[in-house]
Amino acid sequence: MGLLRTILIILLVYFGFKILSRLFAPLLVRFVAKKAEEKFGQQFGGFQNPNQQRQEQKQKEGETVIDKMPNENKSSNTKVGEYIDYEEIE
């Protein structure tokens, strides 16, 4: 009886997965295609969503925008090492 019950559960899970995959596969494919389109659009700059277009309209052409200010407390290291001159050997 236990073997028959196990086989029926396995078949039920298999067919349930098959039916659910038919229902949700188009949604999953649409989601993946949308994400890929956004990624390619950002990479190549050809396609922009409306939010990006509104941000660019606020900035004037040729205007310099600094997104992140550098840290003021940077100090240079004077003990970097020794410079070694070299010659190329042919």
Chimera marker file (.cmm) of the C-alpha trace (Angstrom):
<marker_set name="trace">
<marker id="1" x="0.000" y="0.000" z="0.000" r="1" g="1" b="0" radius="0.5"/>
<marker id="2" x="2.887" y="2.385" z="0.785" r="1" g="1" b="0" radius="0.5"/>
<marker id="3" x="4.523" y="1.860" z="-2.627" r="1" g="1" b="0" radius="0.5"/>
<marker id="4" x="1.254" y="2.584" z="-4.456" r="1" g="1" b="0" radius="0.5"/>
<marker id="5" x="0.711" y="5.732" z="-2.384" r="1" g="1" b="0" radius="0.5"/>
<marker id="6" x="4.276" y="6.937" z="-3.118" r="1" g="1" b="0" radius="0.5"/>
<marker id="7" x="3.849" y="6.355" z="-6.864" r="1" g="1" b="0" radius="0.5"/>
<marker id="8" x="0.526" y="8.252" z="-6.855" r="1" g="1" b="0" radius="0.5"/>
<marker id="9" x="2.105" y="11.189" z="-4.986" r="1" g="1" b="0" radius="0.5"/>
<marker id="10" x="4.993" y="11.304" z="-7.460" r="1" g="1" b="0" radius="0.5"/>
<marker id="11" x="2.571" y="11.245" z="-10.420" r="1" g="1" b="0" radius="0.5"/>
<marker id="12" x="0.384" y="13.918" z="-8.810" r="1" g="1" b="0" radius="0.5"/>
<marker id="13" x="3.397" y="16.192" z="-8.260" r="1" g="1" b="0" radius="0.5"/>
<marker id="14" x="4.647" y="15.569" z="-11.817" r="1" g="1" b="0" radius="0.5"/>
<marker id="15" x="1.321" y="16.383" z="-13.487" r="1" g="1" b="0" radius="0.5"/>
<marker id="16" x="0.703" y="19.299" z="-11.123" r="1" g="1" b="0" radius="0.5"/>
<marker id="17" x="4.092" y="20.770" z="-12.036" r="1" g="1" b="0" radius="0.5"/>
<marker id="18" x="3.349" y="20.216" z="-15.722" r="1" g="1" b="0" radius="0.5"/>
<marker id="19" x="0.011" y="22.066" z="-15.519" r="1" g="1" b="0" radius="0.5"/>
<marker id="20" x="1.405" y="24.917" z="-13.415" r="1" g="1" b="0" radius="0.5"/>
<marker id="21" x="4.372" y="25.346" z="-15.735" r="1" g="1" b="0" radius="0.5"/>
<marker id="22" x="2.002" y="25.767" z="-18.678" r="1" g="1" b="0" radius="0.5"/>
<marker id="23" x="0.151" y="28.469" z="-16.777" r="1" g="1" b="0" radius="0.5"/>
<marker id="24" x="3.131" y="30.392" z="-15.423" r="1" g="1" b="0" radius="0.5"/>
<marker id="25" x="5.695" y="29.895" z="-18.209" r="1" g="1" b="0" radius="0.5"/>
<marker id="26" x="4.382" y="32.796" z="-20.355" r="1" g="1" b="0" radius="0.5"/>
<marker id="27" x="4.518" y="35.131" z="-17.351" r="1" g="1" b="0" radius="0.5"/>
<marker id="28" x="8.040" y="34.040" z="-16.527" r="1" g="1" b="0" radius="0.5"/>
<marker id="29" x="9.197" y="34.461" z="-20.141" r="1" g="1" b="0" radius="0.5"/>
<marker id="30" x="7.631" y="37.937" z="-20.297" r="1" g="1" b="0" radius="0.5"/>
<marker id="31" x="9.369" y="38.944" z="-17.067" r="1" g="1" b="0" radius="0.5"/>
<marker id="32" x="12.762" y="37.673" z="-18.248" r="1" g="1" b="0" radius="0.5"/>
<marker id="33" x="12.355" y="39.393" z="-21.637" r="1" g="1" b="0" radius="0.5"/>
<marker id="34" x="11.473" y="42.688" z="-19.955" r="1" g="1" b="0" radius="0.5"/>
<marker id="35" x="14.520" y="42.520" z="-17.681" r="1" g="1" b="0" radius="0.5"/>
<marker id="36" x="16.798" y="41.662" z="-20.623" r="1" g="1" b="0" radius="0.5"/>
<marker id="37" x="15.368" y="44.575" z="-22.615" r="1" g="1" b="0" radius="0.5"/>
<marker id="38" x="16.053" y="46.977" z="-19.746" r="1" g="1" b="0" radius="0.5"/>
<marker id="39" x="19.596" y="45.662" z="-19.335" r="1" g="1" b="0" radius="0.5"/>
<marker id="40" x="20.396" y="45.992" z="-23.039" r="1" g="1" b="0" radius="0.5"/>
<marker id="41" x="18.799" y="49.440" z="-23.108" r="1" g="1" b="0" radius="0.5"/>
<marker id="42" x="20.993" y="50.626" z="-20.272" r="1" g="1" b="0" radius="0.5"/>
<marker id="43" x="24.075" y="49.053" z="-21.805" r="1" g="1" b="0" radius="0.5"/>
<marker id="44" x="23.703" y="50.569" z="-25.261" r="1" g="1" b="0" radius="0.5"/>
<marker id="45" x="21.777" y="53.728" z="-24.401" r="1" g="1" b="0" radius="0.5"/>
<marker id="46" x="19.322" y="53.290" z="-27.273" r="1" g="1" b="0" radius="0.5"/>
<marker id="47" x="16.184" y="52.556" z="-25.281" r="1" g="1" b="0" radius="0.5"/>
<marker id="48" x="15.295" y="54.597" z="-22.228" r="1" g="1" b="0" radius="0.5"/>
<marker id="49" x="12.286" y="54.277" z="-20.014" r="1" g="1" b="0" radius="0.5"/>
<marker id="50" x="10.203" y="57.415" z="-19.306" r="1" g="1" b="0" radius="0.5"/>
<marker id="51" x="11.766" y="57.936" z="-15.849" r="1" g="1" b="0" radius="0.5"/>
<marker id="52" x="15.250" y="58.247" z="-17.346" r="1" g="1" b="0" radius="0.5"/>
<marker id="53" x="13.988" y="60.651" z="-20.013" r="1" g="1" b="0" radius="0.5"/>
<marker id="54" x="12.487" y="62.938" z="-17.367" r="1" g="1" b="0" radius="0.5"/>
<marker id="55" x="15.757" y="63.011" z="-15.431" r="1" g="1" b="0" radius="0.5"/>
<marker id="56" x="17.720" y="63.938" z="-18.548" r="1" g="1" b="0" radius="0.5"/>
<marker id="57" x="15.272" y="66.736" z="-19.405" r="1" g="1" b="0" radius="0.5"/>
<marker id="58" x="15.964" y="68.386" z="-16.027" r="1" g="1" b="0" radius="0.5"/>
<marker id="59" x="19.662" y="68.676" z="-16.887" r="1" g="1" b="0" radius="0.5"/>
<marker id="60" x="20.764" y="71.139" z="-19.503" r="1" g="1" b="0" radius="0.5"/>
<marker id="61" x="22.978" y="69.993" z="-22.348" r="1" g="1" b="0" radius="0.5"/>
<marker id="62" x="26.658" y="70.441" z="-21.546" r="1" g="1" b="0" radius="0.5"/>
<marker id="63" x="26.015" y="70.793" z="-17.811" r="1" g="1" b="0" radius="0.5"/>
<marker id="64" x="28.448" y="68.987" z="-15.519" r="1" g="1" b="0" radius="0.5"/>
<marker id="65" x="26.850" y="66.906" z="-12.779" r="1" g="1" b="0" radius="0.5"/>
<marker id="66" x="28.804" y="65.446" z="-9.866" r="1" g="1" b="0" radius="0.5"/>
<marker id="67" x="26.983" y="62.496" z="-8.290" r="1" g="1" b="0" radius="0.5"/>
<marker id="68" x="29.509" y="61.749" z="-5.550" r="1" g="1" b="0" radius="0.5"/>
<marker id="69" x="31.867" y="64.152" z="-3.871" r="1" g="1" b="0" radius="0.5"/>
<marker id="70" x="35.389" y="62.819" z="-3.150" r="1" g="1" b="0" radius="0.5"/>
<marker id="71" x="36.585" y="62.448" z="0.436" r="1" g="1" b="0" radius="0.5"/>
<marker id="72" x="38.490" y="65.467" z="1.711" r="1" g="1" b="0" radius="0.5"/>
<marker id="73" x="40.760" y="63.593" z="4.137" r="1" g="1" b="0" radius="0.5"/>
<marker id="74" x="42.842" y="61.710" z="1.564" r="1" g="1" b="0" radius="0.5"/>
<marker id="75" x="46.587" y="61.894" z="2.082" r="1" g="1" b="0" radius="0.5"/>
<marker id="76" x="49.248" y="60.738" z="-0.310" r="1" g="1" b="0" radius="0.5"/>
<marker id="77" x="51.742" y="58.086" z="0.730" r="1" g="1" b="0" radius="0.5"/>
<marker id="78" x="55.296" y="59.372" z="0.350" r="1" g="1" b="0" radius="0.5"/>
<marker id="79" x="56.874" y="55.979" z="1.005" r="1" g="1" b="0" radius="0.5"/>
<marker id="80" x="55.688" y="54.329" z="-2.182" r="1" g="1" b="0" radius="0.5"/>
<marker id="81" x="58.850" y="52.542" z="-3.127" r="1" g="1" b="0" radius="0.5"/>
<marker id="82" x="61.920" y="52.863" z="-5.257" r="1" g="1" b="0" radius="0.5"/>
<marker id="83" x="61.793" y="53.660" z="-8.974" r="1" g="1" b="0" radius="0.5"/>
<marker id="84" x="63.715" y="51.157" z="-11.081" r="1" g="1" b="0" radius="0.5"/>
<marker id="85" x="64.729" y="52.122" z="-14.595" r="1" g="1" b="0" radius="0.5"/>
<marker id="86" x="64.713" y="49.290" z="-17.107" r="1" g="1" b="0" radius="0.5"/>
<marker id="87" x="65.734" y="48.656" z="-20.682" r="1" g="1" b="0" radius="0.5"/>
<marker id="88" x="64.006" y="46.408" z="-23.173" r="1" g="1" b="0" radius="0.5"/>
<marker id="89" x="66.020" y="43.388" z="-24.327" r="1" g="1" b="0" radius="0.5"/>
<marker id="90" x="65.551" y="42.373" z="-27.935" r="1" g="1" b="0" radius="0.5"/>
<link id1="1" id2="2" r="1" g="1" b="0" radius="0.2"/>
<link id1="2" id2="3" r="1" g="1" b="0" radius="0.2"/>
<link id1="3" id2="4" r="1" g="1" b="0" radius="0.2"/>
<link id1="4" id2="5" r="1" g="1" b="0" radius="0.2"/>
<link id1="5" id2="6" r="1" g="1" b="0" radius="0.2"/>
<link id1="6" id2="7" r="1" g="1" b="0" radius="0.2"/>
<link id1="7" id2="8" r="1" g="1" b="0" radius="0.2"/>
<link id1="8" id2="9" r="1" g="1" b="0" radius="0.2"/>
<link id1="9" id2="10" r="1" g="1" b="0" radius="0.2"/>
<link id1="10" id2="11" r="1" g="1" b="0" radius="0.2"/>
<link id1="11" id2="12" r="1" g="1" b="0" radius="0.2"/>
<link id1="12" id2="13" r="1" g="1" b="0" radius="0.2"/>
<link id1="13" id2="14" r="1" g="1" b="0" radius="0.2"/>
<link id1="14" id2="15" r="1" g="1" b="0" radius="0.2"/>
<link id1="15" id2="16" r="1" g="1" b="0" radius="0.2"/>
<link id1="16" id2="17" r="1" g="1" b="0" radius="0.2"/>
<link id1="17" id2="18" r="1" g="1" b="0" radius="0.2"/>
<link id1="18" id2="19" r="1" g="1" b="0" radius="0.2"/>
<link id1="19" id2="20" r="1" g="1" b="0" radius="0.2"/>
<link id1="20" id2="21" r="1" g="1" b="0" radius="0.2"/>
<link id1="21" id2="22" r="1" g="1" b="0" radius="0.2"/>
<link id1="22" id2="23" r="1" g="1" b="0" radius="0.2"/>
<link id1="23" id2="24" r="1" g="1" b="0" radius="0.2"/>
<link id1="24" id2="25" r="1" g="1" b="0" radius="0.2"/>
<link id1="25" id2="26" r="1" g="1" b="0" radius="0.2"/>
<link id1="26" id2="27" r="1" g="1" b="0" radius="0.2"/>
<link id1="27" id2="28" r="1" g="1" b="0" radius="0.2"/>
<link id1="28" id2="29" r="1" g="1" b="0" radius="0.2"/>
<link id1="29" id2="30" r="1" g="1" b="0" radius="0.2"/>
<link id1="30" id2="31" r="1" g="1" b="0" radius="0.2"/>
<link id1="31" id2="32" r="1" g="1" b="0" radius="0.2"/>
<link id1="32" id2="33" r="1" g="1" b="0" radius="0.2"/>
<link id1="33" id2="34" r="1" g="1" b="0" radius="0.2"/>
<link id1="34" id2="35" r="1" g="1" b="0" radius="0.2"/>
<link id1="35" id2="36" r="1" g="1" b="0" radius="0.2"/>
<link id1="36" id2="37" r="1" g="1" b="0" radius="0.2"/>
<link id1="37" id2="38" r="1" g="1" b="0" radius="0.2"/>
<link id1="38" id2="39" r="1" g="1" b="0" radius="0.2"/>
<link id1="39" id2="40" r="1" g="1" b="0" radius="0.2"/>
<link id1="40" id2="41" r="1" g="1" b="0" radius="0.2"/>
<link id1="41" id2="42" r="1" g="1" b="0" radius="0.2"/>
<link id1="42" id2="43" r="1" g="1" b="0" radius="0.2"/>
<link id1="43" id2="44" r="1" g="1" b="0" radius="0.2"/>
<link id1="44" id2="45" r="1" g="1" b="0" radius="0.2"/>
<link id1="45" id2="46" r="1" g="1" b="0" radius="0.2"/>
<link id1="46" id2="47" r="1" g="1" b="0" radius="0.2"/>
<link id1="47" id2="48" r="1" g="1" b="0" radius="0.2"/>
<link id1="48" id2="49" r="1" g="1" b="0" radius="0.2"/>
<link id1="49" id2="50" r="1" g="1" b="0" radius="0.2"/>
<link id1="50" id2="51" r="1" g="1" b="0" radius="0.2"/>
<link id1="51" id2="52" r="1" g="1" b="0" radius="0.2"/>
<link id1="52" id2="53" r="1" g="1" b="0" radius="0.2"/>
<link id1="53" id2="54" r="1" g="1" b="0" radius="0.2"/>
<link id1="54" id2="55" r="1" g="1" b="0" radius="0.2"/>
<link id1="55" id2="56" r="1" g="1" b="0" radius="0.2"/>
<link id1="56" id2="57" r="1" g="1" b="0" radius="0.2"/>
<link id1="57" id2="58" r="1" g="1" b="0" radius="0.2"/>
<link id1="58" id2="59" r="1" g="1" b="0" radius="0.2"/>
<link id1="59" id2="60" r="1" g="1" b="0" radius="0.2"/>
<link id1="60" id2="61" r="1" g="1" b="0" radius="0.2"/>
<link id1="61" id2="62" r="1" g="1" b="0" radius="0.2"/>
<link id1="62" id2="63" r="1" g="1" b="0" radius="0.2"/>
<link id1="63" id2="64" r="1" g="1" b="0" radius="0.2"/>
<link id1="64" id2="65" r="1" g="1" b="0" radius="0.2"/>
<link id1="65" id2="66" r="1" g="1" b="0" radius="0.2"/>
<link id1="66" id2="67" r="1" g="1" b="0" radius="0.2"/>
<link id1="67" id2="68" r="1" g="1" b="0" radius="0.2"/>
<link id1="68" id2="69" r="1" g="1" b="0" radius="0.2"/>
<link id1="69" id2="70" r="1" g="1" b="0" radius="0.2"/>
<link id1="70" id2="71" r="1" g="1" b="0" radius="0.2"/>
<link id1="71" id2="72" r="1" g="1" b="0" radius="0.2"/>
<link id1="72" id2="73" r="1" g="1" b="0" radius="0.2"/>
<link id1="73" id2="74" r="1" g="1" b="0" radius="0.2"/>
<link id1="74" id2="75" r="1" g="1" b="0" radius="0.2"/>
<link id1="75" id2="76" r="1" g="1" b="0" radius="0.2"/>
<link id1="76" id2="77" r="1" g="1" b="0" radius="0.2"/>
<link id1="77" id2="78" r="1" g="1" b="0" radius="0.2"/>
<link id1="78" id2="79" r="1" g="1" b="0" radius="0.2"/>
<link id1="79" id2="80" r="1" g="1" b="0" radius="0.2"/>
<link id1="80" id2="81" r="1" g="1" b="0" radius="0.2"/>
<link id1="81" id2="82" r="1" g="1" b="0" radius="0.2"/>
<link id1="82" id2="83" r="1" g="1" b="0" radius="0.2"/>
<link id1="83" id2="84" r="1" g="1" b="0" radius="0.2"/>
<link id1="84" id2="85" r="1" g="1" b="0" radius="0.2"/>
<link id1="85" id2="86" r="1" g="1" b="0" radius="0.2"/>
<link id1="86" id2="87" r="1" g="1" b="0" radius="0.2"/>
<link id1="87" id2="88" r="1" g="1" b="0" radius="0.2"/>
<link id1="88" id2="89" r="1" g="1" b="0" radius="0.2"/>
<link id1="89" id2="90" r="1" g="1" b="0" radius="0.2"/>
</marker_set>
